[in-house]
Amino acid sequence: MTTDVLRQFTRRPPPVGERCDLCGEPLPAEHRHLVDTARRSLKCACPPCHLLFTRPGAGQGRFRAVPGRYLTDPGFELAEADWNRLQIPVALAFFFRNSDLDRLAAFYPSPAGATESELDPRTWDTVLGRGRLAALLEPDVEALLLHHEPGTPVTCTLVPVDVCYELVGRMRLHWKGFDGGAEARADIAEFFERITAAARPLEPDQSPETGRPAPGGTGTAGTGTAGKGPGSGSTATHPGGAP
């Protein structure tokens, strides 16, 4: 028996990669996610399982496929006074519509994870709920991601909800001290550059009810590129609590 053959028996097996949480199939580094609406958590999914749960009512609605669209509204404005009403202690926050409670839920990332805001939800609806992006939000699986640095306008982007937990994971990994440190700030800046590059603007005549051009309009619905923006890979943090 040659040395090469012996090595085949003594070589350690390669590490097991990430697998689909539903069927157990191996997953590529870039993969999609499902929201488990019963446990309020994210599940990694292979392409067939993700496609299965894009159908309304599949699995009695327990699992919902996280879509891949990124949208911005060029007409979005949020006054400094309204930002202050949200009482978010950091420059970042994300909001999604909880289908069980039928209201917006607000979270902000911190070094300890995703922290839920205890502000009266009616305030969030008043400040954000009337905008075109809020009208387009798919419950549980999409979020409004707000970013506000001092001296700059508040930006609002409709993103897949797993992107928000990727951001939470990045902050937990890199944040140091009171202000996060240079590494964390650079990482967050790079993250939002990718968000901006992935996002497609709503057209002026785009219907907020459907995300499509209003009858007689010529605009096209911006859907982003599925699987190409932040959050499409395995870097999204899998929250133990509500997404």
C-alpha positions in Angstrom: 0.0 0.0 0.0 1.6 3.3 -1.1 2.0 6.4 1.0 -0.5 8.2 -1.1 -3.2 5.6 -0.4 -2.4 5.7 3.4 -2.9 9.5 3.4 -6.4 9.0 2.1 -7.3 7.2 5.3 -5.5 9.5 7.7 -6.5 12.8 6.1 -9.1 14.7 8.2 -12.5 15.1 6.4 -13.2 18.6 5.2 -15.4 20.7 7.5 -19.1 20.4 6.9 -20.5 23.5 5.2 -23.7 25.3 6.0 -26.9 23.4 5.0 -30.4 24.2 4.2 -32.4 24.4 7.4 -35.4 22.7 5.7 -34.0 19.9 3.5 -30.4 19.6 4.6 -28.9 20.2 1.2 -25.4 21.8 1.2 -25.5 25.6 0.6 -23.2 27.8 -1.3 -21.7 30.8 0.4 -24.2 33.1 -1.3 -27.7 31.8 -0.4 -31.2 33.0 0.5 -33.2 33.0 3.7 -36.7 32.3 4.9 -38.5 33.9 7.8 -40.0 31.4 10.3 -43.1 33.4 11.3 -43.9 31.1 14.2 -40.5 31.4 15.9 -39.7 34.9 14.5 -36.3 33.7 13.2 -34.3 33.3 10.0 -33.7 30.0 8.2 -31.0 29.4 5.6 -32.6 28.0 2.4 -31.4 26.3 -0.8 -32.8 27.6 -4.1 -35.6 25.0 -4.4 -36.8 25.5 -0.8 -36.7 29.3 -1.2 -38.6 29.1 -4.4 -41.3 26.9 -2.8 -42.1 29.5 -0.2 -42.4 32.4 -2.6 -45.9 31.1 -3.3 -48.6 32.7 -1.2 -49.9 30.3 1.5 -47.1 27.7 1.0 -46.6 25.7 4.2 -49.7 27.3 5.7 -47.8 30.6 5.8 -45.3 29.6 8.5 -42.3 30.1 6.3 -42.0 33.2 4.0 -39.2 33.6 1.4 -37.1 36.8 1.9 -37.2 38.6 -1.4 -34.2 40.3 -3.0 -35.5 43.8 -3.9 -33.9 47.0 -2.8 -35.9 50.2 -3.3 -35.5 53.9 -2.6 -37.9 56.8 -2.9 -36.2 59.9 -4.3 -39.0 62.0 -2.8 -38.5 60.7 0.8 -37.8 63.4 3.4 -37.7 63.1 7.2 -37.3 66.2 9.2 -34.9 66.4 12.1 -37.9 66.8 14.5 -39.5 63.6 13.1 -36.2 61.7 13.5 -36.1 62.8 17.1 -39.6 61.6 17.7 -38.5 58.1 16.8 -36.1 58.2 19.9 -33.5 56.1 18.2 -30.2 56.4 20.3 -27.9 55.5 17.3 -27.7 56.6 13.7 -29.3 53.4 12.4 -32.7 51.8 12.7 -34.9 49.4 10.8 -38.7 48.9 10.8 -40.7 45.9 9.5 -44.4 45.1 9.6 -45.1 42.3 12.0 -48.0 40.3 10.5 -49.1 38.9 13.8 -49.4 42.3 15.4 -50.3 44.1 12.2 -48.1 47.1 13.0 -44.6 48.3 12.4 -41.9 47.0 14.8 -38.7 49.1 15.3 -35.2 47.8 16.0 -31.8 49.4 16.2 -28.5 47.6 16.0 -26.1 47.6 19.0 -23.0 45.7 20.1 -25.3 43.5 22.1 -27.5 42.6 19.1 -30.8 43.9 17.7 -32.6 46.0 20.3 -36.3 46.7 20.0 -37.6 50.2 20.5 -40.3 50.6 23.2 -41.7 53.7 21.6 -45.4 53.8 21.0 -45.9 52.1 17.6 -48.4 54.8 16.6 -45.5 57.2 16.5 -43.7 55.1 13.9 -46.9 54.8 11.8 -47.3 58.6 11.9 -43.7 59.3 11.0 -43.1 56.5 8.4 -46.3 54.7 7.7 -47.6 57.1 5.1 -44.7 57.0 2.8 -44.5 55.1 -0.5 -41.9 52.7 0.7 -43.9 51.8 3.8 -46.9 51.0 1.5 -44.8 48.6 -0.4 -43.4 46.7 2.5 -44.0 42.9 2.5 -44.8 41.9 6.1 -42.1 40.0 8.1 -39.6 39.7 5.2 -38.8 43.3 4.2 -37.7 46.3 6.3 -37.2 50.0 6.0 -33.6 50.7 6.9 -32.9 54.3 8.1 -29.5 55.9 8.3 -28.8 59.3 9.8 -25.4 60.8 10.3 -25.2 64.3 11.9 -25.5 67.1 9.3 -26.8 64.8 6.6 -30.4 63.9 5.5 -32.0 60.7 6.7 -31.9 58.0 4.1 -34.5 55.3 3.9 -34.2 52.1 1.9 -36.5 49.2 1.5 -34.4 46.1 1.9 -34.7 42.3 2.6 -35.0 41.9 6.3 -31.9 39.6 6.5 -29.8 42.5 5.4 -30.7 44.3 8.7 -29.4 41.3 10.6 -26.3 41.3 8.6 -25.7 44.8 9.8 -26.4 43.8 13.4 -23.8 41.0 13.0 -21.2 43.4 11.6 -21.7 45.8 14.5 -21.3 43.0 17.0 -18.1 41.8 15.3 -16.4 45.1 14.8 -17.7 47.6 17.4 -15.3 48.8 20.0 -15.6 51.5 22.7 -18.2 54.2 22.8 -18.2 55.3 19.1 -17.4 51.9 17.5 -13.9 52.7 16.4 -12.5 53.3 12.9 -12.9 49.7 11.8 -16.6 49.6 12.6 -17.2 52.9 11.0 -15.4 51.9 7.8 -17.3 48.6 7.7 -20.7 50.3 8.1 -19.8 52.9 5.4 -18.9 50.1 3.0 -22.1 48.3 3.9 -24.2 51.3 3.0 -22.3 51.8 -0.2 -23.4 48.3 -1.3 -27.0 49.1 -0.2 -27.0 52.3 -2.3 -25.6 50.4 -5.3 -28.2 47.7 -5.1 -31.2 50.0 -4.6 -33.5 51.0 -7.5 -35.4 54.3 -7.2 -39.2 54.4 -7.4 -40.5 56.2 -10.4 -42.6 59.4 -9.8 -45.7 57.7 -11.2 -45.1 54.3 -9.6 -48.1 53.0 -7.7 -47.4 52.6 -3.9 -50.0 49.9 -3.7 -48.3 47.6 -6.2 -44.8 48.9 -6.8 -45.7 49.0 -10.5 -46.2 52.0 -12.7 -49.6 53.6 -12.3 -52.0 53.0 -15.2 -50.8 55.1 -18.1 -47.4 55.6 -16.5 -44.1 54.6 -18.1 -41.9 53.9 -15.0 -40.6 50.5 -14.2 -40.7 48.9 -10.8 -37.3 48.7 -9.1 -36.7 45.3 -7.6 -33.0 45.2 -7.1 -31.1 42.1 -8.0 -32.0 38.9 -6.1 -29.0 37.4 -4.3 -26.6 40.2 -5.3 -27.0 42.7 -2.5 -25.9 42.6 1.1 -27.6 39.9 3.1 -27.8 37.3 0.3 -25.0 35.2 1.8 -24.4 33.5 5.1 -23.3 36.7 6.9 -26.8 37.6 8.1 -27.1 37.1 11.8 -29.8 34.5 12.6 -31.8 36.2 15.4 -33.1 34.2 18.3 -36.0 36.6 18.7 -38.3 38.5 16.4 -36.7 39.5 13.1 
